[in-house]
């Protein structure tokens, strides 16, 4: 058994009108049947946050968890699935013996976006879609590039031409992870469903405008609870800690007040004497 890691992001609307990526990573130990048509992940641990421009911090948190939960030196492979985003690929650079897999949902989406304009123009039904599928099954990156080169001469819309260029870049840049999934018993990735359940249902499914702190706090609290954390107990402990800190502050003020220094004259020389009551000569 080796740990599986899946990653994806949610797009959260901010109060300034922008959108930011809330990232979600979860580690698990495979699937188990919980009904005739349902499966659940075993031993799930989740991580979430914006981590803007600092994705390595997120992956080091995951690495720390792996070190504490598994004997990392004995793990043959860490499976990392995602949509091929740069921040996800960074995980493969940080985690030891990590193998990247492009999840089937995003691969199918890319193939459809590449093939549909050509099939529509030619009047064929999925012919070019299956051409791309065959190229993947035969590990022929040359056939993939040939498809896009031949499509370049067709009278397509500017938006379609742009999308074809994007899909060529996407498939070529993720070719290794596509082949990793095609040549193994890859069981797929459920990241879309997890993002919807953990993040989108609270952060982006309704028209809202979030602050950075507010959105991140909500995401981390949801992950904390799903990881088995006691939220009420956590807040009770934080409140107790606040009260303790307040008592220490009050105590320090009393000590400072009692130890104030007052000048005392003896002859022509002035001395500084700690004030613990009235000074008597």
C-alpha positions as protocol buffer text, in pm:
chain_id: "A"
residue {
  index: 1
  type: UNK
  ca { x: 0 y: 0 z: 0 }
}
residue {
  index: 2
  type: UNK
  ca { x: 127 y: 346 z: -82 }
}
residue {
  index: 3
  type: UNK
  ca { x: -36 y: 687 z: -27 }
}
residue {
  index: 4
  type: UNK
  ca { x: -241 y: 849 z: -301 }
}
residue {
  index: 5
  type: UNK
  ca { x: -251 y: 1226 z: -328 }
}
residue {
  index: 6
  type: UNK
  ca { x: -510 y: 1420 z: -525 }
}
residue {
  index: 7
  type: UNK
  ca { x: -516 y: 1795 z: -579 }
}
residue {
  index: 8
  type: UNK
  ca { x: -739 y: 2058 z: -736 }
}
residue {
  index: 9
  type: UNK
  ca { x: -857 y: 2414 z: -674 }
}
residue {
  index: 10
  type: UNK
  ca { x: -1174 y: 2619 z: -638 }
}
residue {
  index: 11
  type: UNK
  ca { x: -1212 y: 2969 z: -783 }
}
residue {
  index: 12
  type: UNK
  ca { x: -1334 y: 3202 z: -510 }
}
residue {
  index: 13
  type: UNK
  ca { x: -1485 y: 3544 z: -585 }
}
residue {
  index: 14
  type: UNK
  ca { x: -1323 y: 3818 z: -378 }
}
residue {
  index: 15
  type: UNK
  ca { x: -1463 y: 4149 z: -257 }
}
residue {
  index: 16
  type: UNK
  ca { x: -1242 y: 4345 z: -499 }
}
residue {
  index: 17
  type: UNK
  ca { x: -1399 y: 4167 z: -799 }
}
residue {
  index: 18
  type: UNK
  ca { x: -1106 y: 3932 z: -859 }
}
residue {
  index: 19
  type: UNK
  ca { x: -1096 y: 3553 z: -836 }
}
residue {
  index: 20
  type: UNK
  ca { x: -841 y: 3360 z: -633 }
}
residue {
  index: 21
  type: UNK
  ca { x: -756 y: 2991 z: -630 }
}
residue {
  index: 22
  type: UNK
  ca { x: -833 y: 2810 z: -306 }
}
residue {
  index: 23
  type: UNK
  ca { x: -620 y: 2497 z: -322 }
}
residue {
  index: 24
  type: UNK
  ca { x: -721 y: 2158 z: -188 }
}
residue {
  index: 25
  type: UNK
  ca { x: -497 y: 1855 z: -139 }
}
residue {
  index: 26
  type: UNK
  ca { x: -599 y: 1529 z: 21 }
}
residue {
  index: 27
  type: UNK
  ca { x: -398 y: 1218 z: 100 }
}
residue {
  index: 28
  type: UNK
  ca { x: -564 y: 876 z: 120 }
}
residue {
  index: 29
  type: UNK
  ca { x: -492 y: 503 z: 117 }
}
residue {
  index: 30
  type: UNK
  ca { x: -723 y: 389 z: -161 }
}
residue {
  index: 31
  type: UNK
  ca { x: -1093 y: 315 z: -201 }
}
residue {
  index: 32
  type: UNK
  ca { x: -1334 y: 79 z: -30 }
}
residue {
  index: 33
  type: UNK
  ca { x: -1692 y: -14 z: -118 }
}
residue {
  index: 34
  type: UNK
  ca { x: -1958 y: 128 z: 113 }
}
residue {
  index: 35
  type: UNK
  ca { x: -2258 y: 18 z: -94 }
}
residue {
  index: 36
  type: UNK
  ca { x: -2354 y: -133 z: -426 }
}
residue {
  index: 37
  type: UNK
  ca { x: -2253 y: 173 z: -624 }
}
residue {
  index: 38
  type: UNK
  ca { x: -2061 y: 382 z: -376 }
}
residue {
  index: 39
  type: UNK
  ca { x: -1698 y: 391 z: -278 }
}
residue {
  index: 40
  type: UNK
  ca { x: -1524 y: 590 z: -8 }
}
residue {
  index: 41
  type: UNK
  ca { x: -1162 y: 686 z: 42 }
}
residue {
  index: 42
  type: UNK
  ca { x: -972 y: 534 z: 334 }
}
residue {
  index: 43
  type: UNK
  ca { x: -753 y: 726 z: 577 }
}
residue {
  index: 44
  type: UNK
  ca { x: -819 y: 1070 z: 428 }
}
residue {
  index: 45
  type: UNK
  ca { x: -624 y: 1378 z: 539 }
}
residue {
  index: 46
  type: UNK
  ca { x: -702 y: 1716 z: 383 }
}
residue {
  index: 47
  type: UNK
  ca { x: -511 y: 2044 z: 339 }
}
residue {
  index: 48
  type: UNK
  ca { x: -652 y: 2374 z: 208 }
}
residue {
  index: 49
  type: UNK
  ca { x: -554 y: 2737 z: 165 }
}
residue {
  index: 50
  type: UNK
  ca { x: -468 y: 3008 z: -87 }
}
residue {
  index: 51
  type: UNK
  ca { x: -87 y: 2980 z: -58 }
}
residue {
  index: 52
  type: UNK
  ca { x: -53 y: 3257 z: -316 }
}
residue {
  index: 53
  type: UNK
  ca { x: 291 y: 3244 z: -478 }
}
residue {
  index: 54
  type: UNK
  ca { x: 406 y: 3000 z: -211 }
}
residue {
  index: 55
  type: UNK
  ca { x: 288 y: 2654 z: -315 }
}
residue {
  index: 56
  type: UNK
  ca { x: 603 y: 2491 z: -181 }
}
residue {
  index: 57
  type: UNK
  ca { x: 484 y: 2574 z: 174 }
}
residue {
  index: 58
  type: UNK
  ca { x: 167 y: 2372 z: 112 }
}
residue {
  index: 59
  type: UNK
  ca { x: 362 y: 2076 z: -23 }
}
residue {
  index: 60
  type: UNK
  ca { x: 602 y: 2080 z: 271 }
}
residue {
  index: 61
  type: UNK
  ca { x: 299 y: 2061 z: 502 }
}
residue {
  index: 62
  type: UNK
  ca { x: 192 y: 1750 z: 310 }
}
residue {
  index: 63
  type: UNK
  ca { x: 547 y: 1611 z: 332 }
}
residue {
  index: 64
  type: UNK
  ca { x: 551 y: 1666 z: 709 }
}
residue {
  index: 65
  type: UNK
  ca { x: 224 y: 1474 z: 739 }
}
residue {
  index: 66
  type: UNK
  ca { x: 358 y: 1187 z: 527 }
}
residue {
  index: 67
  type: UNK
  ca { x: 666 y: 1170 z: 750 }
}
residue {
  index: 68
  type: UNK
  ca { x: 450 y: 1146 z: 1060 }
}
residue {
  index: 69
  type: UNK
  ca { x: 192 y: 901 z: 921 }
}
residue {
  index: 70
  type: UNK
  ca { x: 407 y: 668 z: 709 }
}
residue {
  index: 71
  type: UNK
  ca { x: 757 y: 529 z: 686 }
}
residue {
  index: 72
  type: UNK
  ca { x: 844 y: 751 z: 390 }
}
residue {
  index: 73
  type: UNK
  ca { x: 1178 y: 578 z: 323 }
}
residue {
  index: 74
  type: UNK
  ca { x: 992 y: 252 z: 259 }
}
residue {
  index: 75
  type: UNK
  ca { x: 728 y: 397 z: 26 }
}
residue {
  index: 76
  type: UNK
  ca { x: 787 y: 272 z: -329 }
}
residue {
  index: 77
  type: UNK
  ca { x: 577 y: 538 z: -496 }
}
residue {
  index: 78
  type: UNK
  ca { x: 366 y: 840 z: -405 }
}
residue {
  index: 79
  type: UNK
  ca { x: 85 y: 878 z: -658 }
}
residue {
  index: 80
  type: UNK
  ca { x: -8 y: 1240 z: -733 }
}
residue {
  index: 81
  type: UNK
  ca { x: -318 y: 1311 z: -945 }
}
residue {
  index: 82
  type: UNK
  ca { x: -443 y: 1643 z: -1071 }
}
residue {
  index: 83
  type: UNK
  ca { x: -524 y: 1859 z: -1370 }
}
residue {
  index: 84
  type: UNK
  ca { x: -163 y: 1933 z: -1465 }
}
residue {
  index: 85
  type: UNK
  ca { x: -147 y: 2278 z: -1303 }
}
residue {
  index: 86
  type: UNK
  ca { x: 200 y: 2413 z: -1229 }
}
residue {
  index: 87
  type: UNK
  ca { x: 139 y: 2426 z: -853 }
}
residue {
  index: 88
  type: UNK
  ca { x: 42 y: 2057 z: -854 }
}
residue {
  index: 89
  type: UNK
  ca { x: 350 y: 1958 z: -1055 }
}
residue {
  index: 90
  type: UNK
  ca { x: 559 y: 2129 z: -786 }
}
residue {
  index: 91
  type: UNK
  ca { x: 450 y: 1852 z: -551 }
}
residue {
  index: 92
  type: UNK
  ca { x: 634 y: 1597 z: -762 }
}
residue {
  index: 93
  type: UNK
  ca { x: 954 y: 1799 z: -718 }
}
residue {
  index: 94
  type: UNK
  ca { x: 923 y: 1810 z: -338 }
}
residue {
  index: 95
  type: UNK
  ca { x: 778 y: 1469 z: -249 }
}
residue {
  index: 96
  type: UNK
  ca { x: 1014 y: 1170 z: -279 }
}
residue {
  index: 97
  type: UNK
  ca { x: 949 y: 900 z: -543 }
}
residue {
  index: 98
  type: UNK
  ca { x: 642 y: 1090 z: -660 }
}
residue {
  index: 99
  type: UNK
  ca { x: 473 y: 994 z: -988 }
}
residue {
  index: 100
  type: UNK
  ca { x: 235 y: 1232 z: -1166 }
}
residue {
  index: 101
  type: UNK
  ca { x: -96 y: 1125 z: -1319 }
}
residue {
  index: 102
  type: UNK
  ca { x: -326 y: 1345 z: -1526 }
}
residue {
  index: 103
  type: UNK
  ca { x: -678 y: 1272 z: -1407 }
}
residue {
  index: 104
  type: UNK
  ca { x: -924 y: 1131 z: -1660 }
}
residue {
  index: 105
  type: UNK
  ca { x: -1179 y: 1411 z: -1624 }
}
residue {
  index: 106
  type: UNK
  ca { x: -940 y: 1682 z: -1741 }
}
residue {
  index: 107
  type: UNK
  ca { x: -789 y: 1459 z: -2011 }
}
residue {
  index: 108
  type: UNK
  ca { x: -1134 y: 1385 z: -2157 }
}
residue {
  index: 109
  type: UNK
  ca { x: -1222 y: 1754 z: -2141 }
}
residue {
  index: 110
  type: UNK
  ca { x: -904 y: 1846 z: -2332 }
}
residue {
  index: 111
  type: UNK
  ca { x: -962 y: 1580 z: -2598 }
}
residue {
  index: 112
  type: UNK
  ca { x: -1320 y: 1695 z: -2655 }
}
residue {
  index: 113
  type: UNK
  ca { x: -1218 y: 2060 z: -2679 }
}
residue {
  index: 114
  type: UNK
  ca { x: -949 y: 1969 z: -2934 }
}
residue {
  index: 115
  type: UNK
  ca { x: -1154 y: 1731 z: -3148 }
}
residue {
  index: 116
  type: UNK
  ca { x: -1503 y: 1886 z: -3150 }
}
residue {
  index: 117
  type: UNK
  ca { x: -1424 y: 2186 z: -3379 }
}
residue {
  index: 118
  type: UNK
  ca { x: -1262 y: 1952 z: -3636 }
}
residue {
  index: 119
  type: UNK
  ca { x: -1537 y: 1690 z: -3620 }
}
residue {
  index: 120
  type: UNK
  ca { x: -1794 y: 1968 z: -3653 }
}
residue {
  index: 121
  type: UNK
  ca { x: -1620 y: 2122 z: -3955 }
}
residue {
  index: 122
  type: UNK
  ca { x: -1565 y: 1787 z: -4127 }
}
residue {
  index: 123
  type: UNK
  ca { x: -1914 y: 1662 z: -4047 }
}
residue {
  index: 124
  type: UNK
  ca { x: -1778 y: 1354 z: -3870 }
}
residue {
  index: 125
  type: UNK
  ca { x: -1895 y: 1209 z: -3540 }
}
residue {
  index: 126
  type: UNK
  ca { x: -1612 y: 1168 z: -3290 }
}
residue {
  index: 127
  type: UNK
  ca { x: -1373 y: 1050 z: -3560 }
}
residue {
  index: 128
  type: UNK
  ca { x: -1097 y: 1291 z: -3455 }
}
residue {
  index: 129
  type: UNK
  ca { x: -1172 y: 1238 z: -3088 }
}
residue {
  index: 130
  type: UNK
  ca { x: -1096 y: 868 z: -3132 }
}
residue {
  index: 131
  type: UNK
  ca { x: -790 y: 955 z: -3339 }
}
residue {
  index: 132
  type: UNK
  ca { x: -653 y: 1142 z: -3036 }
}
residue {
  index: 133
  type: UNK
  ca { x: -753 y: 857 z: -2801 }
}
residue {
  index: 134
  type: UNK
  ca { x: -569 y: 608 z: -3021 }
}
residue {
  index: 135
  type: UNK
  ca { x: -260 y: 831 z: -3029 }
}
residue {
  index: 136
  type: UNK
  ca { x: -257 y: 827 z: -2648 }
}
residue {
  index: 137
  type: UNK
  ca { x: -303 y: 449 z: -2626 }
}
residue {
  index: 138
  type: UNK
  ca { x: -12 y: 403 z: -2871 }
}
residue {
  index: 139
  type: UNK
  ca { x: 205 y: 662 z: -2689 }
}
residue {
  index: 140
  type: UNK
  ca { x: 240 y: 854 z: -3014 }
}
residue {
  index: 141
  type: UNK
  ca { x: 311 y: 1218 z: -2936 }
}
residue {
  index: 142
  type: UNK
  ca { x: 399 y: 1255 z: -3305 }
}
residue {
  index: 143
  type: UNK
  ca { x: 39 y: 1175 z: -3404 }
}
residue {
  index: 144
  type: UNK
  ca { x: -88 y: 1431 z: -3153 }
}
residue {
  index: 145
  type: UNK
  ca { x: 126 y: 1704 z: -3306 }
}
residue {
  index: 146
  type: UNK
  ca { x: 28 y: 1594 z: -3659 }
}
residue {
  index: 147
  type: UNK
  ca { x: -339 y: 1639 z: -3568 }
}
residue {
  index: 148
  type: UNK
  ca { x: -287 y: 1998 z: -3453 }
}
residue {
  index: 149
  type: UNK
  ca { x: -62 y: 2084 z: -3751 }
}
residue {
  index: 150
  type: UNK
  ca { x: -328 y: 1962 z: -3996 }
}
residue {
  index: 151
  type: UNK
  ca { x: -599 y: 2153 z: -3811 }
}
residue {
  index: 152
  type: UNK
  ca { x: -402 y: 2478 z: -3843 }
}
residue {
  index: 153
  type: UNK
  ca { x: -496 y: 2515 z: -4211 }
}
residue {
  index: 154
  type: UNK
  ca { x: -873 y: 2487 z: -4160 }
}
residue {
  index: 155
  type: UNK
  ca { x: -1100 y: 2796 z: -4174 }
}
residue {
  index: 156
  type: UNK
  ca { x: -1192 y: 2796 z: -3806 }
}
residue {
  index: 157
  type: UNK
  ca { x: -1301 y: 3080 z: -3580 }
}
residue {
  index: 158
  type: UNK
  ca { x: -1032 y: 3275 z: -3395 }
}
residue {
  index: 159
  type: UNK
  ca { x: -1162 y: 3145 z: -3064 }
}
residue {
  index: 160
  type: UNK
  ca { x: -1142 y: 2786 z: -3193 }
}
residue {
  index: 161
  type: UNK
  ca { x: -788 y: 2838 z: -3322 }
}
residue {
  index: 162
  type: UNK
  ca { x: -685 y: 2979 z: -2984 }
}
residue {
  index: 163
  type: UNK
  ca { x: -844 y: 2686 z: -2801 }
}
residue {
  index: 164
  type: UNK
  ca { x: -669 y: 2435 z: -3027 }
}
residue {
  index: 165
  type: UNK
  ca { x: -333 y: 2598 z: -2950 }
}
residue {
  index: 166
  type: UNK
  ca { x: -406 y: 2581 z: -2578 }
}
residue {
  index: 167
  type: UNK
  ca { x: -505 y: 2213 z: -2600 }
}
residue {
  index: 168
  type: UNK
  ca { x: -190 y: 2122 z: -2794 }
}
residue {
  index: 169
  type: UNK
  ca { x: 24 y: 2288 z: -2528 }
}
residue {
  index: 170
  type: UNK
  ca { x: -177 y: 2117 z: -2254 }
}
residue {
  index: 171
  type: UNK
  ca { x: -148 y: 1766 z: -2398 }
}
residue {
  index: 172
  type: UNK
  ca { x: 221 y: 1798 z: -2488 }
}
residue {
  index: 173
  type: UNK
  ca { x: 325 y: 1948 z: -2154 }
}
residue {
  index: 174
  type: UNK
  ca { x: 137 y: 1674 z: -1965 }
}
residue {
  index: 175
  type: UNK
  ca { x: 229 y: 1385 z: -2192 }
}
residue {
  index: 176
  type: UNK
  ca { x: 432 y: 1197 z: -1931 }
}
residue {
  index: 177
  type: UNK
  ca { x: 152 y: 1210 z: -1672 }
}
residue {
  index: 178
  type: UNK
  ca { x: -101 y: 1111 z: -1941 }
}
residue {
  index: 179
  type: UNK
  ca { x: 107 y: 804 z: -2024 }
}
residue {
  index: 180
  type: UNK
  ca { x: 156 y: 722 z: -1655 }
}
residue {
  index: 181
  type: UNK
  ca { x: -222 y: 694 z: -1624 }
}
residue {
  index: 182
  type: UNK
  ca { x: -268 y: 507 z: -1954 }
}
residue {
  index: 183
  type: UNK
  ca { x: -2 y: 243 z: -1882 }
}
residue {
  index: 184
  type: UNK
  ca { x: -99 y: 156 z: -1526 }
}
residue {
  index: 185
  type: UNK
  ca { x: -394 y: 43 z: -1322 }
}
residue {
  index: 186
  type: UNK
  ca { x: -470 y: 406 z: -1246 }
}
residue {
  index: 187
  type: UNK
  ca { x: -796 y: 417 z: -1048 }
}
residue {
  index: 188
  type: UNK
  ca { x: -883 y: 776 z: -1129 }
}
residue {
  index: 189
  type: UNK
  ca { x: -918 y: 1095 z: -931 }
}
residue {
  index: 190
  type: UNK
  ca { x: -1218 y: 1227 z: -738 }
}
residue {
  index: 191
  type: UNK
  ca { x: -1082 y: 1579 z: -688 }
}
residue {
  index: 192
  type: UNK
  ca { x: -1373 y: 1752 z: -862 }
}
residue {
  index: 193
  type: UNK
  ca { x: -1622 y: 1600 z: -618 }
}
residue {
  index: 194
  type: UNK
  ca { x: -1404 y: 1679 z: -316 }
}
residue {
  index: 195
  type: UNK
  ca { x: -1359 y: 2041 z: -421 }
}
residue {
  index: 196
  type: UNK
  ca { x: -1736 y: 2072 z: -463 }
}
residue {
  index: 197
  type: UNK
  ca { x: -1807 y: 1919 z: -121 }
}
residue {
  index: 198
  type: UNK
  ca { x: -1526 y: 2076 z: 83 }
}
residue {
  index: 199
  type: UNK
  ca { x: -1486 y: 2420 z: -79 }
}
residue {
  index: 200
  type: UNK
  ca { x: -1742 y: 2515 z: -345 }
}
residue {
  index: 201
  type: UNK
  ca { x: -2052 y: 2434 z: -139 }
}
residue {
  index: 202
  type: UNK
  ca { x: -1952 y: 2710 z: 105 }
}
residue {
  index: 203
  type: UNK
  ca { x: -1723 y: 2946 z: -87 }
}
residue {
  index: 204
  type: UNK
  ca { x: -1830 y: 2969 z: -451 }
}
residue {
  index: 205
  type: UNK
  ca { x: -2165 y: 2802 z: -520 }
}
residue {
  index: 206
  type: UNK
  ca { x: -2352 y: 3122 z: -426 }
}
residue {
  index: 207
  type: UNK
  ca { x: -2286 y: 3482 z: -534 }
}
residue {
  index: 208
  type: UNK
  ca { x: -2054 y: 3603 z: -256 }
}
residue {
  index: 209
  type: UNK
  ca { x: -1754 y: 3831 z: -220 }
}
residue {
  index: 210
  type: UNK
  ca { x: -1492 y: 3709 z: 25 }
}
residue {
  index: 211
  type: UNK
  ca { x: -1199 y: 3869 z: 200 }
}
residue {
  index: 212
  type: UNK
  ca { x: -874 y: 3672 z: 186 }
}
residue {
  index: 213
  type: UNK
  ca { x: -872 y: 3611 z: 562 }
}
residue {
  index: 214
  type: UNK
  ca { x: -1242 y: 3516 z: 576 }
}
residue {
  index: 215
  type: UNK
  ca { x: -1227 y: 3266 z: 288 }
}
residue {
  index: 216
  type: UNK
  ca { x: -910 y: 3104 z: 417 }
}
residue {
  index: 217
  type: UNK
  ca { x: -1047 y: 3074 z: 771 }
}
residue {
  index: 218
  type: UNK
  ca { x: -1364 y: 2906 z: 643 }
}
residue {
  index: 219
  type: UNK
  ca { x: -1167 y: 2663 z: 424 }
}
residue {
  index: 220
  type: UNK
  ca { x: -928 y: 2569 z: 705 }
}
residue {
  index: 221
  type: UNK
  ca { x: -1211 y: 2522 z: 954 }
}
residue {
  index: 222
  type: UNK
  ca { x: -1397 y: 2290 z: 718 }
}
residue {
  index: 223
  type: UNK
  ca { x: -1082 y: 2087 z: 659 }
}
residue {
  index: 224
  type: UNK
  ca { x: -1010 y: 2080 z: 1033 }
}
residue {
  index: 225
  type: UNK
  ca { x: -1353 y: 1932 z: 1106 }
}
residue {
  index: 226
  type: UNK
  ca { x: -1335 y: 1681 z: 816 }
}
residue {
  index: 227
  type: UNK
  ca { x: -996 y: 1569 z: 945 }
}
residue {
  index: 228
  type: UNK
  ca { x: -1165 y: 1476 z: 1273 }
}
residue {
  index: 229
  type: UNK
  ca { x: -1093 y: 1794 z: 1467 }
}
residue {
  index: 230
  type: UNK
  ca { x: -1318 y: 1914 z: 1752 }
}
residue {
  index: 231
  type: UNK
  ca { x: -1404 y: 2270 z: 1650 }
}
residue {
  index: 232
  type: UNK
  ca { x: -1590 y: 2357 z: 1973 }
}
residue {
  index: 233
  type: UNK
  ca { x: -1307 y: 2213 z: 2178 }
}
residue {
  index: 234
  type: UNK
  ca { x: -1055 y: 2409 z: 1973 }
}
residue {
  index: 235
  type: UNK
  ca { x: -1234 y: 2740 z: 2033 }
}
residue {
  index: 236
  type: UNK
  ca { x: -1279 y: 2659 z: 2402 }
}
residue {
  index: 237
  type: UNK
  ca { x: -904 y: 2596 z: 2432 }
}
residue {
  index: 238
  type: UNK
  ca { x: -828 y: 2922 z: 2246 }
}
residue {
  index: 239
  type: UNK
  ca { x: -1062 y: 3116 z: 2478 }
}
residue {
  index: 240
  type: UNK
  ca { x: -896 y: 2959 z: 2781 }
}
residue {
  index: 241
  type: UNK
  ca { x: -557 y: 3056 z: 2641 }
}
residue {
  index: 242
  type: UNK
  ca { x: -674 y: 3416 z: 2587 }
}
residue {
  index: 243
  type: UNK
  ca { x: -797 y: 3441 z: 2946 }
}
residue {
  index: 244
  type: UNK
  ca { x: -467 y: 3302 z: 3073 }
}
residue {
  index: 245
  type: UNK
  ca { x: -272 y: 3558 z: 2868 }
}
residue {
  index: 246
  type: UNK
  ca { x: -496 y: 3838 z: 3001 }
}
residue {
  index: 247
  type: UNK
  ca { x: -430 y: 3728 z: 3361 }
}
residue {
  index: 248
  type: UNK
  ca { x: -53 y: 3726 z: 3295 }
}
residue {
  index: 249
  type: UNK
  ca { x: -72 y: 4077 z: 3151 }
}
residue {
  index: 250
  type: UNK
  ca { x: -260 y: 4205 z: 3456 }
}
residue {
  index: 251
  type: UNK
  ca { x: -9 y: 4034 z: 3687 }
}
residue {
  index: 252
  type: UNK
  ca { x: 285 y: 4189 z: 3502 }
}
residue {
  index: 253
  type: UNK
  ca { x: 128 y: 4534 z: 3533 }
}
residue {
  index: 254
  type: UNK
  ca { x: 88 y: 4490 z: 3910 }
}
residue {
  index: 255
  type: UNK
  ca { x: 450 y: 4378 z: 3944 }
}
residue {
  index: 256
  type: UNK
  ca { x: 572 y: 4675 z: 3741 }
}
residue {
  index: 257
  type: UNK
  ca { x: 357 y: 4912 z: 3947 }
}
residue {
  index: 258
  type: UNK
  ca { x: 493 y: 4775 z: 4277 }
}
residue {
  index: 259
  type: UNK
  ca { x: 852 y: 4790 z: 4162 }
}
residue {
  index: 260
  type: UNK
  ca { x: 848 y: 5153 z: 4051 }
}
residue {
  index: 261
  type: UNK
  ca { x: 1160 y: 5342 z: 4160 }
}
residue {
  index: 262
  type: UNK
  ca { x: 1138 y: 5654 z: 4383 }
}
residue {
  index: 263
  type: UNK
  ca { x: 1434 y: 5887 z: 4456 }
}
residue {
  index: 264
  type: UNK
  ca { x: 1530 y: 5916 z: 4828 }
}
residue {
  index: 265
  type: UNK
  ca { x: 1768 y: 6182 z: 4955 }
}
residue {
  index: 266
  type: UNK
  ca { x: 2026 y: 6098 z: 5224 }
}
residue {
  index: 267
  type: UNK
  ca { x: 2243 y: 6398 z: 5288 }
}
residue {
  index: 268
  type: UNK
  ca { x: 2355 y: 6542 z: 4958 }
}
residue {
  index: 269
  type: UNK
  ca { x: 2332 y: 6205 z: 4771 }
}
residue {
  index: 270
  type: UNK
  ca { x: 2020 y: 6078 z: 4597 }
}
residue {
  index: 271
  type: UNK
  ca { x: 1943 y: 5703 z: 4592 }
}
residue {
  index: 272
  type: UNK
  ca { x: 1684 y: 5508 z: 4394 }
}
residue {
  index: 273
  type: UNK
  ca { x: 1481 y: 5281 z: 4619 }
}
residue {
  index: 274
  type: UNK
  ca { x: 1223 y: 5020 z: 4506 }
}
residue {
  index: 275
  type: UNK
  ca { x: 877 y: 5124 z: 4616 }
}
residue {
  index: 276
  type: UNK
  ca { x: 723 y: 4844 z: 4824 }
}
residue {
  index: 277
  type: UNK
  ca { x: 523 y: 5075 z: 5052 }
}
residue {
  index: 278
  type: UNK
  ca { x: 622 y: 5409 z: 5208 }
}
residue {
  index: 279
  type: UNK
  ca { x: 994 y: 5458 z: 5262 }
}
residue {
  index: 280
  type: UNK
  ca { x: 1088 y: 5534 z: 5620 }
}
residue {
  index: 281
  type: UNK
  ca { x: 1426 y: 5675 z: 5715 }
}
